[in-house]
């Protein structure tokens, strides 16, 4: 698992390294172009609700990963498309936590992202 530090908060957002690796590439590309977007994620415990942050160049951001994850081109393209949509990127952490034992190819669903079966 890795961490995303957002703004001046000292409390990180915990996400799988694989997701953070792709998110880092998409975020770097978008912010380099001065394009902002939202990132939302479900609660990892499966409870209702989600959290959302606004990603823009003026807000400090740091990615801290434990393991380098390979970049999957299809997933990267799907995440980039979601970042360019009105809904932004959505990551289902509950689905990630439920199936953490078996690596699978994550795919975009509507404007969000989930793991493929």
N, C-alpha and C positions, 0 to 999 in steps of 0.2 A: 504494500500500500504506500501511496505517496501523499503529499500534501500540497494544497494550493493556498498560499497566503494572499489575502485580498485587502487592499487599503492599509489602514494603520492597525488593523486587528492583529492581536498576537495569537488568536485562536485559529488554527488552520482548518481548512475544509479537507477532509480525508476522502480520497478517491483511489481506485486501482491505478497502478503505474501505467497500464496499457491505455486507459482513458486519458490520463494526464499527458502521455507522450503525444497523442493525437491532438489533444486540446492545445498543447503548447505550440504546435505547428500552425494550427488554424488561427489561434490568437495572435501569434507573431505576424502572420500574414495580414490579418485584418487590421491590426493596430498600426502596422507599417504604412498602410494605405489610409490611415486616419478614419477607419470604419469601426464603429462601436456595435456591440450586440449583447444580448442577454444570455446568461448561462443559468439554467435551472436544474435542480436535481431532487429526486425523491428522498424521503427519509430512509436510511439504510435499515431501520428496524421494521419497515413495512407499514408504518402508521400512515394515515392520510396526511396530505399536505406536501408541500415542497418549498424549497428555498430558491431564491433567484438573486443574482447579482448582475450589475451592469458593468460590462468590460469596456473600458476606454483608455486611451493613452495617458491621461492625466492621473489615473488611479494606480498606485503602486501594486505590482503583481509579482509573485515569486512562485515558481514551480520547484518542488523538492521531491524527487523520486528515489525509491530504494533500488530499483532495478531498471536497466534500460530495456524498453519493450520495442519489438520490431514494429515498423510503421506499415500498416495495411492500407494500400492505395485506395481501395474501394471505400473503406470506412472513413478515411481522411476526406475523400470527395463528398461523402454523405454528410459528414460533420460540417464541412465548409458550406454546403448548400443550406443546411439547417441554420448556420450562423448568419447567412444572408437573408433568411426568411423573417417575417414579422414576429414569429413565435420564438425565434432564437434556438439555441441548443438545449435539449433536455436529456439528462442522463438518469436512467432508472437504477439507482444504487441498490434498491431492494432486490431487483432481479439479479444484479451482480452478486450480492451477498448470498442469495439463495442457491446459486449455481457456481460458486467460486471454485469448486473442485475440478470442473471440467472446462478446459479452455475452449472457447468458441469464437466464432467470427461475429463481432458486434455489427449490427446494421441499423440504419436510420428507419424510423417509423413515423410517418407524418412529419412533424417538425421536431421529433424527439429521437432519442437513441436508445436502443435496447440490445440485449444479446440475442443472437440467433439461437434456435434450438439445436 
